[in-house]
Amino acid sequence: VTDSRSDLEDLHLYATPREQRFRRFASLEFEGQLYMTPHDFIQAVTSDEPKRKQELYNAKTARENILMETPPVWKGSSKLFRNLNEKGVISYTEYLFLLCILTKPHAGFRIAFNMFDTDGNEMVDKKEFLVLQEIFRKKNEKREKRGDEEKRAMLRLQLYGYHTPTNSVLKTEGEDLVPRSYWDTLRRSTSQALFSDLAERADDYTSSLSDTTLLVHFFGKKGKAELNFEDFYRFMDNLQTEVLEIEFLSYSNGMNTISEEDFAHILLRYTNVENTSSYLENMRGSIPEEKGITFEEFRSFFQFLNNLEDFTIAMQMYNFASRSIGQDEFKRAVYVATGVKLSPHLVNTVFKIFDVDRDDQLSYKEFIGIMKDRLNRGFR
């Protein structure tokens, strides 16, 4: 595999930021296609760089492992990825799907789930799920960089395992001109897909696709089980909890809380803030005694972040968008928009981080901009 290293590096120039990250952390390869282990995935969403020198291992043995090691969905937990560790296989399309779970509000998945439940039995089968994944792929492909066609084709083989024909199933011309929200695109693509040959083609890629950890987890070893929304919802909730726990534990040193400064570090990671030290200095001066942030507080803040769009709308309705806002207004807007109650101490900490001129008001625009970066873990 090492001979193709330089080719791989060369391809990096033609990849989008998400593709680059996937390629950097993936440690499995099978017939030219790259995969992640559950451990790789956790690393990719919680670390800046892979912890080990990248060696590509043959995914064939990992694939035999997953059938034995992967628990059924009703046995899922918020330690699933940590328990599976290296014993699992995640494709690039699934990586996009999991990233989406980490950064989108739950309500959107209810819509997506219902749209894919084509027969209305409140269950999704493997074929319906693969159509959903295909749309994630299409959505991502629209953003492809123009560039050397041959290089893009090699990349597609690496990421998707096959050469995608240029006349793709979903029409993409002209669609890029109108910026649309994620769920809008998903809904439109869904209705297009379900009534196009994509649904008919689902049989082809059900047969050509090898099993992955997610497919075995959701649909059983034979792929015949069906997934209901409650199990799916619990899976999403567990995944969000697991990633947050890992981030929290990496700072808490076995204690029940992390320091306010650590919270600021985690918050400013993956953002485009040039000078994080000024934010940290500012905070040190304004929170004299350390009280600490509990995991519950930490988690509630990230639940709020996943609903940032609704919060933004609420703020615009309050007409605060151009003004700065105080702590009570902020707390109330968060609750009204997202149903999340943030503790006074957490709100005070957030204000102290972002209140650069120390007037105990939050510059709304600056805060939203930085939080959008953080929510998307640097992939805006």
Helices and strands as residue ranges (DSSP letters): G 2-4, H 5-12, H 17-25, E 28-30, E 33-35, H 38-46, E 57-58, H 59-69, G 73-75, H 80-84, H 92-103, H 106-116, E 123-124, H 126-141, H 149-160, G 175-177, H 182-194, H 197-208, H 213-219, E 227-228, H 229-252, E 257-258, H 260-268, H 276-286, E 293-294, H 295-306, H 308-317, E 324-325, H 327-338, H 344-354, E 362-363, H 364-375
